[in-house]
Amino acid sequence: MEHLIKVEKISQYNDLKGVETLHPLISVFDNSSTKSLPNNSKIHFGLYAIFLKAGKCGELKYGRNNYDYDDGTMVFFAPGQVIEINNEDDYLPTGLALLFHPDLIKGTSLGKQISQYSFFSYETHEALHLSLKEQQIIRDLFSKLEYELSQSIDKHSKSIITNNIELLLNYCVRFYDRQFITRENVNTDVLSKFENLLNEYFQSETAQDSGLPSVSYFAGLLHLSPNYFGDLIKKETGKSAQEHIQLKLINLAKERIFDTNKSISQIAFELGFKYPQHFNRMFKKNTGFTPIEYRSLN
């Protein structure tokens, strides 16, 4: 039977792992010298957590997906997320771990920017896979954090710690950008499927029945998290997934407005708008003309 463990404090997680608490708001340690987490359990994080895995590190389930970790894999969790632990009986933890409480970054540059690091909301099967050189950069940053935590806390501690975490996350942004490029064939396939799904959505009566499509709707059909899907589309095309949806709407609206047998309200409903005035507003914002004006011009 699964057991739910709520981890709201650094000391709670440290106790689970048998790690000494050196700072109430952050913990950095090598997993190879710690205890395994309770098997067949769920952990609800109230913390940010970053793991660099080494070797085969057991099975983790997040959402609907299982992931068998390989050497040099990084995963990220944000407060509010739940992971399931399903390891074999002889499993031994490896790799590095960094956990920090949201209070650590309040009032800092990192605190203002943390929502920009979209990979905290990626699914585990969208993990970051590092080269040996990239792993060394991450290990060096972990070492700097470990060193800082071994020193006495003073007025400089918070800024040095948070600056190093921010630097680590910025490197992860760079490495994810590299990963998107090296998986270009996979990305192109996702983009092609997205375009097909977008066409199918409006060619069928789905828009009339279900309304305007969302980014999360297409991400779900493609078995990707909304954030990963959005970042992939943005890096592949330079436009966000939402911009692609809106561009499709505008192009279809321009075509259908030429059909004078249909009223503007009817076209709006066919495209998924609940209220025609919302369609009118969106169309004018993107074309500079109202639908009626555009029809009369053509």
Secondary structure by P-SEA (a helix, b strand, c coil): cbbbbbbccaaaaaaaacccccccccccccccccccccccbbbbccbbbbbbcccccccccccccccccccbbbbbbcccbbbbbbbccccccbbbbbbbcccccccccccccccccccccccccbbbbbcaaaaaaaaaaaaaaaaaaacccccaaaaaaaaaaaaaaaaaaaaaaaaaaaaaaaaaaaaaaaaaaaaaaaacccccccccccaaaaaaaacccaaaaaaaaaaaccccaaaaaaaaaaaaaaaaaacccccaaaaaaaaccccaaaaaaaaaaaccccaaaaaaac
